Amino acid sequence: MNPKLLIVDDDEEIRTQMKWALANDYDIVLAEDRPTAVEQFRAVAPLVVLLDLGLPPHPGDPEEGLATLSEILALERLTKVIIITGQGDKNIALQAVGSGAHYFLCKPVDMEELKLLLKQCYYMATLEREHRDMQQLLGGKSFEGMMGASASIRTVFESIRKVATTDAPVLLLGESGTGKEMAARAIHQNSSRKDGPFIAINCSAIPETLLESELFGHEKGAFTGAHAQRKGRFESASGGTLFLDEIGEIPLPLQVKLLRFLQEKCIERVGGRQSIDVDARVVTATNADLRKGMAEGTFREDLFYRLAVVQITLPPLRDREDDIRVLAQFFLQKFAAQSGRVGLSFDQEALRALSRYPWPGNVREMENTIRRAVIMVEGKRLTAKDLQLTAAAAPTITLKDAREELERDMIHSALRRHGGRIAPAAQELGVSRPTLYDLMEKLGIGKDYKQ
């Protein structure tokens, strides 16, 4: 379907010429005066309008055209209005641009110039409306780049707001792709350290032999290849926040040095003897079971309790059903705009596929899935086939997973029925209030649950 284009001109011959010249690319709607123009605009809501300023009952006076411009922009401020004017009316056309018109062209109109301008206007108008629609869709659902309105993610947002005002170490837990680094950045941005550096390092991505130097720095000659003194990530993060991802991968000798920093706020470079004071907040993250590591002797218990003063668990995407469509629409518009593929949308089967898919890679997997689909799609509608989710096999579910899922659903349902009140929900479920609180904590359901 071609986009709508409203042409407003009192000269029937000019209206007809423009209609024939542009009919292959646009669905043309015509008007010869202000009342008809406003009526047609209300009916078809075109993104772009061609407007002649000389309209009846006084075609020699621009006031009627300017009034038409004002009414159209009052109905939709993002409309791109192109003024068509005579050579002697340039000053009036500039006045119209100052009143909100997008551009003006002088008669006689160069049709190739007009066609190029129309393409630019439709592109800009589409981008602007999609941006506005996304802002309305998100509303209060965005927090420091993290999006969602589900109860579980709202609990995360609230926890971040509370802990950000302190300097307490934070341990972020969650599966790969749930947004742990974004949560760490949100903590930093909402803290008194926001003007300082945010330094992130993935502890599993650096060989064990290099990790100590990377974190704590080294002195000249500390080892083969250490040709100069070098500061580590701790010193670089001074005055700000150091984010250590995959903290469970740090070897035991480095765990001792990290523990010393948390206790004394000082470090020593590799090969150095000088104690260096460092003012950095530490936020860590893992998708591993650190308690299992403590039991097996691969992770120090004293370090765990130093790091986990506050623990925040980021829920997997499959437990955020209400957020799936919001996130999908956000990524679609983001990547469509980046690639110049404006106007893309999901068909109904694609939306159903997005909701049914278990998202083992969580938000990161969804982002990459939609980025690929935007690149590969040929039309304007993304299908389930474009998303390549229909053939994805659901992961094998364990008995433990199934039991937890059933418990989670039953608790959510009971809390919804009782407006988030714990006591009547516990009574309905046949458990005590402390037991229900324990279950909610285990299943990642906030204690301040709201329907």
C-alpha positions in Angstrom: 0.0 0.0 0.0 1.4 3.4 -1.0 1.6 6.1 1.7 -1.1 8.8 1.7 -0.3 12.3 0.3 -2.6 15.2 0.7 -2.4 17.9 -2.0 -4.1 21.2 -1.1 -4.3 23.7 -4.0 -7.2 25.9 -5.4 -6.0 25.4 -9.0 -7.6 22.2 -10.4 -5.0 22.0 -13.2 -2.1 22.0 -10.8 -3.9 19.4 -8.6 -4.4 17.1 -11.6 -0.8 17.5 -12.8 0.6 16.6 -9.4 -1.7 13.7 -9.0 -0.7 12.1 -12.3 3.0 12.8 -11.6 3.0 11.2 -8.1 0.2 8.6 -8.3 2.7 5.7 -8.8 4.4 6.3 -5.5 1.6 7.8 -3.3 -2.1 7.4 -2.6 -3.2 10.9 -3.5 -5.9 12.8 -1.7 -7.0 16.2 -3.0 -8.4 19.4 -1.5 -9.1 22.8 -2.9 -9.8 24.9 0.3 -9.2 24.9 4.1 -12.4 23.1 5.2 -11.9 20.3 2.7 -8.2 20.0 3.5 -8.9 19.7 7.3 -11.7 17.2 6.6 -9.4 15.0 4.4 -6.6 15.3 6.9 -8.8 14.0 9.7 -10.0 11.2 7.5 -6.7 9.8 6.1 -4.0 11.2 8.5 -1.2 11.6 5.9 2.4 11.9 7.0 3.1 14.6 4.4 1.0 17.5 3.0 1.6 19.7 0.0 0.0 23.1 0.7 -0.6 26.1 -1.5 -0.9 29.3 0.6 -3.3 31.0 -1.8 -6.7 29.4 -1.0 -10.2 30.6 -1.4 -12.2 32.7 -0.5 -9.1 35.0 -0.9 -6.6 33.2 -3.1 -4.4 36.3 -3.3 -4.0 36.4 0.4 -1.8 33.9 2.4 -3.9 34.0 5.5 -6.1 31.1 4.6 -3.2 28.9 3.7 -1.4 29.8 7.0 -4.6 29.0 8.9 -4.8 25.6 7.1 -1.2 25.0 8.2 -2.0 25.9 11.8 -5.0 23.5 11.9 -3.1 20.6 10.4 -0.2 20.9 12.8 -2.7 21.3 15.7 -4.1 17.9 14.7 -0.7 16.2 14.3 2.5 18.2 15.1 4.7 15.6 13.4 3.2 16.1 10.0 5.6 17.3 7.3 4.0 20.2 5.5 5.7 21.4 2.2 4.6 24.9 1.2 4.1 25.5 -2.6 4.5 29.2 -3.2 4.9 31.7 -6.0 8.3 33.4 -6.5 7.0 36.7 -5.0 5.9 35.0 -1.8 9.2 33.8 -0.5 9.0 35.9 2.7 5.6 34.5 3.4 6.8 31.0 2.8 9.7 31.6 5.3 7.0 32.8 7.7 5.2 29.5 7.2 8.4 27.6 7.9 8.8 29.6 11.1 5.2 28.5 12.0 6.0 24.8 11.6 6.1 24.0 7.9 8.9 21.7 7.0 10.0 23.2 3.7 8.9 25.4 0.8 9.1 25.1 -3.0 8.6 27.9 -5.5 6.3 27.5 -8.5 6.8 26.2 -11.1 7.8 23.1 -9.1 10.6 20.9 -10.3 9.0 17.5 -10.1 12.3 15.6 -9.6 13.2 17.9 -6.7 9.7 17.4 -5.2 10.0 13.6 -5.5 13.3 13.6 -3.7 12.0 15.9 -1.0 8.9 13.8 -0.5 11.0 10.7 0.1 13.1 12.5 2.7 9.9 13.8 4.4 8.3 10.4 4.6 11.4 8.9 6.0 11.7 11.5 8.7 8.0 11.5 9.6 8.1 7.7 10.0 11.1 7.8 12.2 9.7 10.5 14.4 6.3 8.8 14.8 7.9 5.4 15.6 10.1 7.1 18.2 7.1 8.8 19.8 5.1 5.5 19.7 8.0 3.7 21.4 8.2 6.3 24.1 4.5 6.0 24.7 4.7 2.2 24.7 7.6 2.2 27.2 6.1 5.0 29.4 7.3 4.2 32.9 8.7 0.8 31.8 12.3 2.0 31.3 15.0 2.4 33.9 18.6 3.2 32.9 18.2 1.4 29.6 16.6 -1.6 31.2 13.0 -2.2 30.2 10.0 -4.0 31.6 6.9 -3.7 33.7 6.6 -7.2 35.1 6.6 -7.6 38.9 9.9 -9.4 38.9 11.8 -6.7 36.9 10.1 -3.9 38.9 11.5 -5.6 42.0 15.0 -5.4 40.4 14.6 -1.7 39.6 13.5 -0.9 43.1 16.5 -2.9 44.6 18.9 -1.0 42.3 17.5 2.4 43.4 17.9 1.4 47.1 21.4 0.0 46.9 22.7 2.7 44.6 22.6 5.3 47.3 25.1 3.2 49.4 28.6 2.0 48.8 27.8 -1.6 49.8 29.2 -4.4 47.5 26.5 -5.9 45.3 26.4 -9.4 43.8 24.2 -9.7 40.7 22.9 -13.1 40.0 21.2 -14.4 36.9 21.5 -16.5 33.7 23.6 -15.4 30.8 21.9 -12.6 28.8 19.6 -11.3 31.6 21.3 -7.9 31.7 23.7 -8.1 34.7 26.1 -5.5 33.2 23.2 -3.1 32.5 22.1 -3.5 36.1 25.7 -2.8 37.3 25.7 0.4 35.1 22.3 1.4 36.5 23.7 1.1 40.1 26.7 3.3 39.1 24.5 5.9 37.3 22.2 6.2 40.3 25.0 6.5 42.8 27.1 9.4 44.1 29.9 8.0 41.9 28.1 8.6 38.6 30.6 11.2 37.5 33.5 8.8 38.1 34.6 5.9 35.8 32.7 2.7 35.3 35.2 0.0 34.6 33.9 -3.5 33.5 36.0 -6.7 33.2 34.9 -10.2 32.4 37.0 -12.4 34.6 36.5 -15.5 32.5 37.7 -13.8 29.3 41.2 -13.2 30.5 43.8 -16.0 31.0 44.5 -16.7 34.6 48.2 -15.8 34.2 47.3 -12.3 33.1 44.3 -11.7 35.3 46.2 -10.5 38.3 48.2 -7.9 36.4 44.9 -6.8 34.6 43.2 -6.2 37.9 45.9 -4.9 40.1 48.5 -3.6 37.7 52.3 -4.3 37.7 55.6 -2.6 38.3 58.3 -2.4 35.7 60.3 -5.6 35.5 57.7 -7.6 37.5 57.8 -10.3 34.9 59.0 -11.0 31.4 57.5 -8.4 29.1 56.7 -5.9 31.9 58.7 -3.0 30.3 56.9 -0.3 32.1 54.7 0.3 35.2 51.0 -0.2 34.5 48.0 0.6 36.5 45.3 -2.1 36.8 41.5 -1.9 36.7 41.2 -1.2 40.4 43.2 1.9 40.2 41.4 3.0 36.9 38.1 2.6 38.7 39.1 4.9 41.6 36.3 7.4 42.3 33.9 5.2 40.5 32.7 1.6 40.1 34.5 -1.6 39.2 32.3 -4.3 37.7 33.7 -7.8 37.9 31.6 -10.2 35.7 31.9 -13.9 36.1 33.4 -13.5 39.6 33.3 -17.2 40.1 36.1 -17.7 37.6 38.7 -15.8 39.8 41.4 -18.3 41.0 41.9 -18.7 44.7 45.2 -16.7 45.0 43.4 -13.6 43.5 40.4 -14.1 45.7 42.8 -13.4 48.7 43.9 -10.1 47.1 40.3 -9.2 46.3 39.3 -9.9 49.9 42.1 -7.7 51.2 40.9 -4.8 49.0 37.3 -5.2 50.3 38.6 -5.2 53.9 41.2 -2.5 53.7 40.5 -0.5 50.4 44.1 -0.9 49.2 46.0 -3.0 46.7 49.6 -3.9 45.7 50.7 -4.1 42.1 52.3 -7.3 40.8 56.0 -7.0 41.7 55.4 -4.1 44.0 55.7 -3.6 47.8 53.8 -0.3 48.1 50.3 -0.4 49.5 48.1 1.8 47.3 44.8 3.2 48.5 41.9 2.9 46.0 38.5 4.4 46.4 36.4 2.1 44.2 33.1 0.4 44.7 32.9 -3.2 43.7 29.9 -4.7 41.9 30.2 -8.4 40.9 28.1 -10.8 38.8 27.9 -14.5 38.1 25.6 -17.1 36.5 27.4 -19.8 38.5 26.4 -21.3 41.8 28.9 -19.8 44.2 27.5 -21.7 47.2 28.4 -24.9 45.3 31.9 -23.4 44.7 32.2 -22.8 48.4 31.3 -26.4 49.2 33.8 -27.7 46.7 36.5 -25.3 47.9 36.9 -23.3 44.7 35.4 -20.1 46.1 36.2 -18.6 49.5 33.3 -18.3 51.9 34.6 -15.1 53.5 34.9 -13.5 50.1 31.4 -14.5 49.2 29.9 -12.8 52.2 32.0 -9.7 51.5 30.8 -9.5 47.9 27.2 -10.4 48.6 26.3 -7.8 51.1 23.3 -7.2 48.8 22.2 -9.8 46.3 20.0 -8.9 43.3 18.7 -11.7 41.1 17.8 -10.8 37.5 14.9 -12.9 36.3 15.2 -14.9 33.1 13.1 -13.6 30.1 10.8 -16.7 30.1 9.6 -15.5 33.6 8.8 -12.0 32.2 6.0 -12.9 29.8 4.5 -9.4 30.1 7.8 -7.8 28.9 8.5 -9.9 25.9 6.4 -7.9 23.4 7.6 -4.6 24.8 11.3 -5.6 24.4 10.6 -7.1 20.9 9.0 -3.9 19.7 11.8 -1.8 21.1 14.5 -3.9 19.4 12.6 -3.9 16.1 12.3 -0.2 15.9 15.9 0.3 17.1 17.4 -1.9 14.4 14.9 -0.8 11.7 16.0 2.8 12.3 19.7 1.9 12.2 19.4 0.1 8.9 17.0 2.5 7.2 14.2 -0.1 7.2 11.5 2.1 8.6 7.9 0.9 8.8 8.7 -2.7 9.8 6.3 -4.6 12.0 5.6 -8.1 13.3 2.7 -10.2 12.0 0.5 -12.0 14.5 2.2 -15.3 14.1 5.6 -13.7 14.8 4.2 -12.2 18.0 2.9 -15.6 19.0 6.3 -17.2 18.3 8.1 -14.6 20.4 5.7 -15.3 23.3 6.0 -19.1 23.0 9.8 -19.3 22.6 11.7 -20.1 25.9 14.6 -17.7 25.3 17.4 -19.7 26.8 19.8 -16.8 25.9 17.4 -14.3 27.5 17.4 -10.6 26.4 20.7 -10.9 24.6 19.3 -13.7 22.4 16.2 -11.7 21.6 18.2 -8.7 20.6 20.4 -10.7 18.3 17.4 -12.6 16.9 15.6 -9.4 15.9 18.7 -7.7 14.6 19.3 -10.7 12.2 15.6 -10.7 11.2 15.6 -7.0 10.3 18.7 -7.5 8.1 17.2 -10.5 6.3 13.5 -9.7 5.9 12.4 -8.7 2.4 9.0 -7.1 3.0 7.6 -4.8 5.7 6.2 -7.6 7.9 8.4 -9.9 10.0 7.1 -13.4 10.2 7.8 -16.3 12.5 9.9 -17.7 9.7 12.0 -14.5 9.6 12.7 -14.9 13.3 13.7 -18.5 12.9 12.0 -19.5 16.1 9.5 -22.0 14.9 12.0 -24.8 14.5 13.7 -24.1 17.8 13.4 -27.0 20.2 12.3 -26.2 23.7 15.0 -27.2 26.2 14.4 -30.4 28.2 12.7 -29.4 31.5 13.6 -31.2 34.7 11.2 -32.2 37.4 12.7 -29.5 39.7 12.1 -26.9 37.0 8.5 -28.1 36.5 7.8 -28.0 40.2 9.2 -24.5 40.6 7.3 -23.3 37.6 4.0 -24.7 39.1 4.8 -23.1 42.5 5.6 -19.8 40.8 2.3 -19.8 38.9 0.3 -20.7 42.0 1.9 -18.0 44.1 1.4 -15.4 41.4 -2.3 -16.3 41.0 -2.9 -16.3 44.8 -1.2 -12.9 45.2 -3.2 -11.4 42.3 -6.5 -12.7 43.8 -5.6 -11.1 47.2 -4.1 -7.8 45.9 -0.6 -8.7 46.9 -1.5 -9.4 50.6 0.7 -12.2 52.0 -1.5 -13.5 54.8 -4.6 -14.5 52.8 -2.4 -15.7 49.9 -0.5 -18.0 52.3 -3.8 -19.3 53.8 -5.2 -20.1 50.4 -2.0 -22.0 49.5 -2.0 -23.9 52.8 1.4 -22.6 54.0 2.6 -20.3 56.7 3.6 -16.7 56.0 7.3 -17.4 56.7 7.2 -20.4 54.3 5.5 -18.3 51.6 8.2 -15.6 52.0 10.9 -18.2 51.7 9.3 -19.6 48.5 8.9 -16.1 47.0 12.6 -15.4 47.7 13.6 -18.7 46.1 11.5 -18.1 43.0 12.5 -14.5 42.6 9.1 -13.0 43.5 9.4 -9.6 45.2 8.0 -9.3 48.8 6.4 -6.0 47.7 4.5 -7.9 45.0 1.8 -5.8 43.3 -0.7 -7.0 40.8 
